[in-house]
């Protein structure tokens, strides 16, 4: 299964698990749930089980669970009084509104754990996968000129061991234009090659050494216990990265809008919002491990976004319930509506800009 398909399935699972969290929490505290749908707009298919209608709608832009009395303007039949969201105590409201976002983090943890302990991830090695024939100038690469072959394992550079690919890259990069001795294991035979490294431009405008070989790869898996720690670490890193990403997204809106409408969208680089279209394109034909990691990061990002205390996000509903608990009176919904409109407008604008960028200026991963 390609990485793109896994990402699509993963996003659907994230949405449905989120809504299931709201649904189960609402049912557990006696609230009446009348609808549970994936998507918005016209119904494509639905079925009724008891008092709840389940189904799929035409626009796959998320999902929702309809709990009676959650809309402050909703008229509730007399027989349903006592089963509405607004009639329940603070603890019950908090449980229901936060249950959806709370599902994202254990889901992401399970995905990270599945990857590191089950599927495993490819790790680059110093065994040569391929040798580049020529440089951009047309001259032979140092590796080709020296006679390095696919299957060779580079074990040292100037006598210094290079057990990992990163060690080899660091050693080569630091020696532009230098003559070095590359130690190679070729089928169990240790050989030394005298090589003059090329000097190429680096991203900082300087020069770096270049050999001209591509790394091989091996799959590494953590043990069952070790994987728990690795998955927890990945989850923590994802939470921190999501928080920073959200902040950068908010403060970067003027630059984003200016770049899109000013024709400089390609200058945004990786610091830009990404829609599901971009995620699928980014995943491409990645292996299952990388694709599931990407889904885990999406789950964490959406979970962090939803706990922001701005109405109508889950965190905003919690903030309103807390306000009503502290002040002892209902919130003024007339004051909340402009906040809700601003939040929805912001998310819609960012979403549309992300879709435009992913179609007109897709990530170049080459």
C-alpha positions in Angstrom: 0.0 0.0 0.0 1.5 3.4 -1.0 2.2 6.1 1.5 -0.5 8.3 0.0 -3.2 5.7 0.5 -2.1 5.2 4.1 -2.3 8.9 4.7 -5.8 9.1 3.3 -7.0 6.2 5.4 -5.2 7.6 8.5 -6.9 11.0 8.2 -10.3 9.3 8.0 -9.4 7.2 11.1 -8.3 10.3 13.0 -11.6 12.0 12.3 -13.7 9.0 13.2 -11.8 8.3 16.4 -12.1 11.9 17.4 -15.9 11.9 16.9 -16.2 8.5 18.6 -14.6 10.1 21.7 -17.2 12.8 21.8 -20.0 10.2 21.1 -19.0 7.7 23.8 -18.4 10.4 26.4 -21.8 12.0 25.6 -23.6 8.6 25.9 -21.8 7.8 29.1 -23.1 10.9 30.9 -26.7 10.6 29.6 -26.7 13.1 26.8 -28.8 12.5 23.7 -26.8 12.1 20.5 -28.9 12.4 17.3 -26.3 12.3 14.6 -22.9 10.8 13.9 -21.6 11.7 10.5 -18.4 11.7 8.5 -18.3 14.7 6.2 -20.7 17.6 5.7 -23.3 18.7 3.2 -25.8 16.4 1.5 -26.3 12.9 2.8 -24.7 10.1 0.7 -25.8 7.3 3.0 -27.2 6.9 6.5 -28.8 4.4 8.8 -30.5 4.8 12.1 -29.7 2.7 15.2 -31.9 3.7 18.1 -32.0 7.4 18.5 -28.8 8.1 16.5 -28.4 8.4 12.8 -25.1 7.3 11.4 -23.8 8.1 7.9 -21.6 9.7 5.3 -22.0 13.1 3.7 -20.7 14.5 0.4 -18.0 16.8 1.6 -15.2 14.8 3.3 -14.0 17.8 5.3 -14.2 16.2 8.8 -17.0 14.8 10.9 -19.4 15.7 13.6 -21.5 14.4 16.4 -24.8 16.3 17.1 -25.6 16.4 20.8 -28.9 18.1 21.7 -28.6 21.4 23.6 -25.0 22.1 22.6 -26.3 24.8 20.3 -27.5 27.5 22.7 -30.2 28.6 20.2 -31.6 25.1 19.7 -35.1 24.4 20.8 -35.3 21.1 22.8 -38.5 19.0 23.1 -39.8 18.8 26.6 -39.2 15.1 26.8 -35.5 15.6 26.1 -34.9 18.1 28.9 -32.3 16.7 31.3 -30.5 14.9 28.5 -29.1 18.0 26.9 -25.5 19.2 26.9 -26.5 22.5 28.6 -28.4 20.8 31.4 -25.3 18.7 32.5 -22.8 19.7 35.2 -19.4 21.1 34.5 -17.5 17.9 34.8 -19.8 16.1 32.3 -19.5 19.0 29.8 -15.7 19.0 30.2 -15.5 15.2 29.6 -17.6 15.4 26.5 -15.9 18.4 24.8 -12.3 17.2 25.6 -12.9 13.5 24.8 -12.4 14.0 21.1 -9.1 15.8 21.3 -7.9 13.4 24.0 -8.1 10.5 21.6 -5.4 12.0 19.3 -2.5 11.5 21.7 -2.9 7.8 22.5 -3.7 7.2 18.8 -0.4 8.9 17.8 1.5 7.0 20.5 0.2 3.7 19.2 1.2 4.7 15.6 4.7 5.7 16.7 5.0 2.4 18.7 3.8 0.4 15.7 6.4 2.0 13.5 9.4 1.8 15.8 8.8 -1.7 17.3 6.7 -3.4 14.6 7.3 -2.1 11.1 10.7 -0.5 11.7 12.3 2.4 9.9 15.0 2.4 7.2 18.4 3.7 8.4 21.0 4.9 5.9 24.2 2.9 5.9 27.7 3.4 4.5 27.2 0.5 2.1 27.1 2.1 -1.3 23.8 1.7 -3.1 24.8 3.6 -6.3 27.7 5.6 -7.6 26.9 8.9 -9.4 28.7 9.0 -12.7 29.3 12.7 -13.3 29.0 16.1 -11.5 26.9 19.0 -12.9 30.0 20.2 -14.7 30.1 16.9 -16.6 33.3 15.8 -15.0 33.4 12.4 -13.3 32.5 12.3 -9.6 35.4 11.5 -7.2 33.7 8.1 -6.4 33.4 7.1 -10.1 36.9 8.3 -10.8 38.4 6.3 -7.9 36.5 3.1 -8.9 34.1 2.8 -6.0 31.3 0.2 -6.8 27.8 -0.5 -5.5 28.0 -2.9 -2.6 31.2 -1.4 -1.3 31.1 -0.4 2.4 33.0 2.7 3.4 34.6 2.0 6.7 36.9 5.0 7.2 38.0 8.3 5.9 41.6 9.3 6.4 41.9 6.5 8.9 39.0 7.7 11.0 36.2 5.0 11.3 32.8 6.0 9.8 30.4 3.5 11.3 27.2 5.4 10.3 26.2 7.3 7.2 26.1 10.6 9.1 29.7 10.1 10.2 30.8 9.7 6.6 28.8 12.7 5.4 30.2 15.0 8.1 33.7 13.9 7.3 33.3 14.4 3.6 31.5 17.7 3.9 34.3 19.2 6.0 37.0 18.5 3.4 36.0 20.3 0.1 38.7 19.8 -2.6 40.9 17.8 -0.2 42.8 14.6 -1.1 41.6 11.8 1.3 42.0 8.1 1.7 38.7 6.2 1.6 38.8 2.9 3.4 36.4 0.3 1.8 35.3 -3.2 2.6 34.7 -5.0 -0.7 33.4 -8.5 -0.1 35.5 -8.9 3.0 38.7 -7.4 1.5 39.9 -4.1 2.9 40.9 -1.6 0.2 42.2 2.0 0.3 41.3 4.5 -2.4 43.0 7.9 -2.8 40.3 10.3 -3.7 40.2 14.1 -4.3 36.9 15.3 -3.1 34.9 17.7 -5.2 34.0 21.1 -3.9 30.3 22.1 -4.4 28.1 24.9 -3.1 26.3 24.4 0.2 23.0 25.9 1.3 24.9 28.6 3.4 26.7 29.9 0.3 30.0 28.2 1.2 31.7 25.1 -0.1 31.4 21.5 1.0 33.1 18.3 0.1 31.4 15.8 -2.2 32.1 12.2 -3.0 29.2 11.0 -5.2 27.8 7.9 -3.6 24.2 7.1 -2.4 23.7 5.2 0.8 22.2 1.8 1.3 19.6 1.2 3.9 18.7 -1.3 6.6 15.5 -1.6 8.7 15.9 -1.1 12.4 13.2 -2.0 15.0 13.2 -1.2 18.7 12.4 -3.9 21.2 8.9 -4.0 22.8 10.0 -2.2 26.0 12.5 0.1 24.3 9.8 1.0 21.8 7.6 2.4 24.5 10.2 4.9 25.4 10.9 5.8 21.7 7.2 6.2 21.0 6.8 8.4 24.1 9.7 10.6 23.0 8.3 10.9 19.5 4.9 11.9 20.9 6.5 14.6 23.1 8.5 15.9 20.1 5.4 16.0 18.0 3.5 18.0 20.7 6.3 20.5 20.9 6.6 20.8 17.1 2.8 21.2 16.8 2.8 24.0 19.3 5.6 25.8 17.5 4.0 25.2 14.1 0.7 26.7 15.2 2.4 29.8 16.6 4.5 30.2 13.4 1.3 29.7 11.3 -0.5 32.5 13.2 2.3 35.0 13.2 3.2 34.1 9.6 -0.2 34.8 8.1 0.8 38.2 6.7 3.9 36.7 5.0 1.8 33.8 3.7 -0.9 36.0 2.2 1.7 38.3 0.7 3.7 35.4 -0.8 0.6 33.8 -2.4 -0.9 37.0 -3.8 2.5 38.6 -4.6 3.6 35.7 -6.7 6.5 34.6 -4.4 4.8 31.4 -3.1 7.9 29.3 -4.0 9.9 31.3 -1.5 7.9 30.0 1.4 9.8 26.7 1.5 8.7 24.2 4.1 7.3 27.0 6.4 3.7 26.8 5.0 0.4 25.2 5.8 -0.3 21.8 4.2 -3.7 20.4 3.2 -4.6 16.7 2.9 -3.7 17.0 -0.8 -0.2 18.1 0.1 0.1 15.3 2.7 -0.9 12.7 0.2 1.6 14.1 -2.4 4.3 14.3 0.3 3.8 10.7 1.4 3.8 9.6 -2.3 5.3 6.1 -2.4 7.0 6.3 1.0 7.1 3.1 3.0 4.5 2.3 5.6 6.7 3.4 8.5 7.2 6.9 7.3 3.6 7.3 6.1 2.3 6.2 9.5 4.6 8.5 11.3 3.2 11.3 9.2 -0.3 10.3 10.2 0.8 10.3 13.8 2.1 13.9 13.5 -1.2 15.0 11.8 -3.1 13.4 14.7 -1.0 15.3 17.3 -1.2 18.6 15.4 -5.0 18.4 15.1 -5.3 17.4 18.8 -3.2 20.4 19.9 -5.2 22.7 17.6 -8.5 21.6 19.1 -7.5 22.3 22.7 -6.8 26.0 22.0 -9.4 27.8 24.2 -11.1 29.6 21.4 -14.8 28.9 20.6 -15.9 26.8 18.6 -12.9 24.5 19.1 -13.1 21.8 21.7 -10.9 23.9 24.0 -13.2 26.8 23.4 -16.2 24.8 24.6 -14.3 23.8 27.7 -13.4 27.5 28.3 -17.0 28.5 28.1 -18.1 25.6 30.5 -15.3 26.7 32.9 -16.4 30.4 32.7 -20.0 29.4 33.5 -18.8 27.2 36.4 -16.8 30.0 37.9 -19.2 32.9 37.3 -22.3 30.8 38.1 -24.3 32.0 35.1 -24.6 31.2 31.4 -22.1 32.8 28.9 -23.3 35.6 26.7 -23.5 33.8 23.3 -23.8 37.1 21.5 -20.2 37.9 22.4 -19.0 34.4 21.5 -20.4 34.4 18.0 -17.9 36.9 16.6 -15.1 34.9 18.1 -16.5 31.7 16.5 -16.8 33.5 13.1 -13.2 34.8 13.3 -11.8 31.3 14.2 -13.8 29.6 11.5 -12.8 32.3 8.9 -9.2 31.9 9.9 -9.2 28.1 9.5 -11.1 28.3 6.2 -8.6 30.9 4.8 -5.6 28.9 5.9 -7.2 25.7 4.4 -7.9 27.4 1.1 -4.4 28.8 0.9 -2.9 25.4 1.7 -4.9 23.7 -1.0 -3.8 26.4 -3.5 -0.2 26.0 -2.6 -0.4 22.2 -2.7 -1.8 22.3 -6.2 0.0 25.2 -7.7 3.3 24.9 -5.8 3.7 21.4 -4.6 6.7 20.4 -2.4 9.7 19.5 -4.4 11.2 16.5 -2.7 13.7 15.7 -5.3 
